[in-house]
Amino acid sequence: MAVTLFLPTVLSKLAEGRPIESNGATVGAIVADVATRYPNLAPRLRDETGQPYPFVTFYLNDEDIRFQGGFDAKVSDGDELTVVPAIAGG
């Protein structure tokens, strides 16, 4: 399934500065594909066991994947996956 991954500006610099087209059946497969293609981006998307960090949120078509099965969430052709890192400050 062709999925478009959108990254925040700080991370997009590690992936040629543009959205990434990827194929896979689940969010985890998409992230794994992107991590293989962009190794410098990999440790910012998932931990060493391949799981999402608690402070990085993934949205599949504007829905938080934590409520859709996490990295096991199924994707469809044309879906959009957006990465939103936690923001701290005060």
Contacts in CASP RR format, 6 or more apart in sequence:
PFRMAT RR
TARGET T0000
AUTHOR 0000-0000-0000
METHOD contacts of the structure
MODEL  1
MAVTLFLPTVLSKLAEGRPIESNGATVGAIVADVATRYPNLAPRLRDETG
QPYPFVTFYLNDEDIRFQGGFDAKVSDGDELTVVPAIAGG
1 23 0 8 1.000
1 24 0 8 1.000
1 25 0 8 1.000
1 75 0 8 1.000
1 76 0 8 1.000
1 77 0 8 1.000
1 78 0 8 1.000
1 79 0 8 1.000
2 21 0 8 1.000
2 22 0 8 1.000
2 23 0 8 1.000
2 77 0 8 1.000
2 78 0 8 1.000
3 21 0 8 1.000
3 22 0 8 1.000
3 23 0 8 1.000
3 24 0 8 1.000
3 30 0 8 1.000
3 75 0 8 1.000
3 77 0 8 1.000
3 78 0 8 1.000
3 79 0 8 1.000
3 80 0 8 1.000
3 81 0 8 1.000
4 19 0 8 1.000
4 20 0 8 1.000
4 21 0 8 1.000
4 22 0 8 1.000
4 78 0 8 1.000
4 79 0 8 1.000
4 80 0 8 1.000
4 81 0 8 1.000
5 19 0 8 1.000
5 20 0 8 1.000
5 21 0 8 1.000
5 22 0 8 1.000
5 30 0 8 1.000
5 34 0 8 1.000
5 81 0 8 1.000
5 82 0 8 1.000
5 83 0 8 1.000
6 19 0 8 1.000
6 80 0 8 1.000
6 81 0 8 1.000
6 82 0 8 1.000
6 83 0 8 1.000
7 14 0 8 1.000
7 15 0 8 1.000
7 17 0 8 1.000
7 19 0 8 1.000
7 20 0 8 1.000
7 41 0 8 1.000
7 83 0 8 1.000
8 83 0 8 1.000
8 84 0 8 1.000
8 85 0 8 1.000
10 85 0 8 1.000
11 41 0 8 1.000
11 44 0 8 1.000
11 83 0 8 1.000
11 85 0 8 1.000
12 18 0 8 1.000
12 19 0 8 1.000
14 38 0 8 1.000
14 40 0 8 1.000
14 41 0 8 1.000
14 44 0 8 1.000
15 34 0 8 1.000
15 38 0 8 1.000
15 41 0 8 1.000
20 34 0 8 1.000
20 37 0 8 1.000
20 38 0 8 1.000
22 30 0 8 1.000
22 33 0 8 1.000
22 34 0 8 1.000
22 37 0 8 1.000
23 30 0 8 1.000
23 33 0 8 1.000
24 30 0 8 1.000
24 33 0 8 1.000
24 75 0 8 1.000
25 74 0 8 1.000
25 75 0 8 1.000
26 71 0 8 1.000
26 72 0 8 1.000
26 73 0 8 1.000
26 74 0 8 1.000
26 75 0 8 1.000
27 58 0 8 1.000
27 60 0 8 1.000
27 65 0 8 1.000
27 70 0 8 1.000
27 71 0 8 1.000
27 72 0 8 1.000
27 73 0 8 1.000
27 75 0 8 1.000
27 81 0 8 1.000
28 70 0 8 1.000
28 71 0 8 1.000
28 72 0 8 1.000
29 75 0 8 1.000
30 75 0 8 1.000
30 81 0 8 1.000
31 45 0 8 1.000
31 46 0 8 1.000
31 50 0 8 1.000
31 52 0 8 1.000
31 58 0 8 1.000
31 71 0 8 1.000
32 50 0 8 1.000
34 41 0 8 1.000
34 42 0 8 1.000
34 45 0 8 1.000
35 41 0 8 1.000
35 42 0 8 1.000
35 45 0 8 1.000
35 46 0 8 1.000
36 42 0 8 1.000
44 56 0 8 1.000
44 85 0 8 1.000
45 52 0 8 1.000
45 56 0 8 1.000
45 83 0 8 1.000
46 52 0 8 1.000
46 53 0 8 1.000
46 71 0 8 1.000
47 53 0 8 1.000
50 71 0 8 1.000
51 71 0 8 1.000
52 58 0 8 1.000
52 65 0 8 1.000
52 70 0 8 1.000
52 71 0 8 1.000
55 85 0 8 1.000
55 86 0 8 1.000
56 83 0 8 1.000
56 84 0 8 1.000
56 85 0 8 1.000
56 86 0 8 1.000
57 64 0 8 1.000
57 65 0 8 1.000
57 66 0 8 1.000
57 83 0 8 1.000
57 84 0 8 1.000
57 85 0 8 1.000
57 86 0 8 1.000
58 64 0 8 1.000
58 65 0 8 1.000
58 70 0 8 1.000
58 81 0 8 1.000
58 82 0 8 1.000
58 83 0 8 1.000
58 84 0 8 1.000
59 65 0 8 1.000
59 81 0 8 1.000
59 82 0 8 1.000
59 84 0 8 1.000
60 68 0 8 1.000
60 73 0 8 1.000
60 75 0 8 1.000
60 79 0 8 1.000
60 80 0 8 1.000
60 81 0 8 1.000
61 79 0 8 1.000
61 80 0 8 1.000
62 82 0 8 1.000
65 71 0 8 1.000
65 73 0 8 1.000
75 81 0 8 1.000
END
